[in-house]
Amino acid sequence: MKVAVVFGGPSPEAEISKKSAESVILALKKLGHEVFPVELDGELPLKLKNINPDKVFLALHGSPGEDGTVQGLLEIMGIPYTGCGVIPSAVSIDKDLTKRILKSYGIPVPAGITIFKGEKVNPEDFEFPCVVKPSRAGSSVGVSLVKTDSEFESALEESFRYDSKVIVEEFLPGKELTVGVVNGKALTPIEIVPGREFYDYTAKYEDASTRYLVPAPVNKNLERRLKFIAEEVYRVLECRGAVRVDFRLNQYGAPFVLEVNTIPGLTERSLLPKAAEYEGITFERLVEEILKE
């Protein structure tokens, strides 16, 4: 196939997107495809028109790109692409909307409220510790663990740097877990053990002491529960291709969905390839599965 790999753009996660694209391009070439790297900018329609690809492989993270905007452009141009469609992408990038929908289907999500930029809030109205994060940013960009009311204002300011809508969410003290879903089938859960107190951007991409336990050391009942919920999330949000569902356990060991990544990272540190590898799926085969769905 003639495949255009689209990456980068003005997203805060552009650098991670470029790393994902490098891995994908190498895999696609090994698989025998004709590959065209394409950086996301205002000339994207013209670039794609000149290439005339059989399919676009989206290696975009964050907004724009993972939010349904590029998917909408490709729909208008009539070019097939990998991953979720316009509406699932637009909904899933917004943690607030995602939580509302999942909650309506009985899928457990953390308690919290949404704050819009310009609203007045009183730190005394919140229980600490809590998590403050942008509603529509990924890769743990702008996320803070807040322990006291004196930290609250600065955490809000940091999150509002990336979005005009911020979520203040209860902090769940248990394990951090993630489950990849490829074409509707959940993979082995992974436990994330950050090298620092909280799994923020630094712990995710820069701290070499962060560990990933594959498979997650959980009992069979919890493993089944995690996989079941991940597949339900995939179905309810009408996802396509490969996604990753992130969880955190509460003090009783019950799982809650934190967010859904509709274009999971495909770098050397990314979690979806780690889960696939554990199940005997090579990186090239994973890329092929995403491409052909």
GIJO-V749225 format. One line per field, one symbol per residue. ss: DSSP state (A for helix, B for strand, O for the rest). psi: psi as a letter, one per 20 degrees, with the letter a starting at -180 (. if undefined). A space follows every 10 residues. Layout:
ss=???
psi=???
This chain:
ss=OBBBBBBOOO OOOAAAAAAA AAAAAAAAAA OOOBBBBBBO OOOAAAAAAA AOOOBBBBOO OOOOOOOOAA AAAAAAAOOO BOOOOAAAAA AAOOAAAAAA AAAAOOOOBO OBBBBBOOOO OOAAAOOOOB BBBBOOOOOO OOOBBBOOAA AAAAAAAAAA OOOOBBBBBB OOOOOBBBBB BBOOBBOOOB BBBOOOOOOO AAAAAOOOOO BBBOOOOOOA AAAAAAAAAA AAAAAAOOOO OBBBBBBBBO OOOOBBBBBB BOOOOOOOOO AAAAAAAAOO OOAAAAAAAA AAO
psi=qoppoprcaj qijhhhghgg ggggggghhh ijqopopopo aijgggghhh hmqhqpookq papqgjjigh ggghghikpq rqaqagghgh ghhohggggg gghhjjppqq qrrppqpiqp qohiiqqqqr ppqqhlqakk pjpqophrhh igghgggghi hiqjpqpoqq ppiaqpqqpq polipqrpqp ppnqiahqma gghgihoiip qooorpmqrh ghgggggggg hgggggjlrq cprpppqqqa ijjpqppgrp oinqqlaijq hghgggghjj orgghggggg hi.
